[in-house]
Amino acid sequence: VMMLRERLEEAEGKFAAVQGELDQKTNTLKTVADEYNKAQLLKKKYQNTLSELRGCPKVVVKVRDPCHYDGIKQISRPGTRHDWGAICVADSCTINVPSKSKSFVFDSVIAPEDPQSPYDIYKAAGGEGMIRDVLQGINSTLFTYGQSGSGKTYTMMGPQVDRDQVGGLVDIFITHLFSEMEKNDVDCFTIKAQMLELVNDAIYDLFADPSQSPDHGVFYEVLRDDKGRVHIPGLQQVSVNKSQQLSQLFHWGLKTKEKKRRGRGHVIFSCSVENYNKKGDFRRAKLAFADITGCSAGLGEEPWIAKSNQAVGDVISVLSSAAQQRSGQQGGGSQVSRNHVPYRNSKLTMLLSDALGGNCKT
């Protein structure tokens, strides 16, 4: 008995020593894993920055907090994910889909528990850089894309009931556009705005007088000049010189849209900005905002909505692929120069042709 007891104590001592060594190695492994995850996240951010410099569209994903009527939890963080969860926000750049065993990397992912004010999204989307690009003569475009009911219009346009609340992204861009011009000593500038709604391939001027006949302010032709700038013959352009004027004009266009109630459609608000700095340098660019109507099988939308949304995805895919190829090729006559961008597959992509490709950041 004494011998067995001594052996048991000896075994317990060895086990304790092995357990301590295992705990130490486990902690070391956890530290290494944390450092690896940090390095991977930093790598993703550097890759995203490089992609943006190459001309690839920048993609920011805002994950909406599930509403009470969603039934089950569909969004989770690592460690709290349930097996029936639809997606998992892995980090600030990655979304996992456990049911498909897939991961998707974006420039930025804003989780439900993260700050989601319009200004937070403005910073995540690189709004300040977009404003500076416009003043340097580079077209800049911000558009919302996603499923119906995900909060695209609210994010872009802001609350339309209580105007005392903080506005949407458009209002923030307008305010910062004028403050940036003042900061950069822009001596002379011209801003012309236009706003349209695309419904079933018909273009409606949202600055047109809503009291006119239903056919007033309706256009169907989209043209491009020799420099690739989009032009809709007859569509009004309104000149403004103050941020308050531009903001009021934008919200007047939204009210016109609500009054007409033509059904679900895409809304595009754009500002042509021309400016001279103190050195006399002239710059011209367009700042565009597109609220793309989302697809949802339960809404029974007309086929043109699905077609136009698919066309936007096709164009972005081609432009992104071309930008990546361009970065890896040298000299002329490459395949990139022969890539066809299918702008003409949809009236929407024709309208956005100078807002997605060419001299533009999206």
Disulfide bonds with the S-S distance in Angstrom:
none
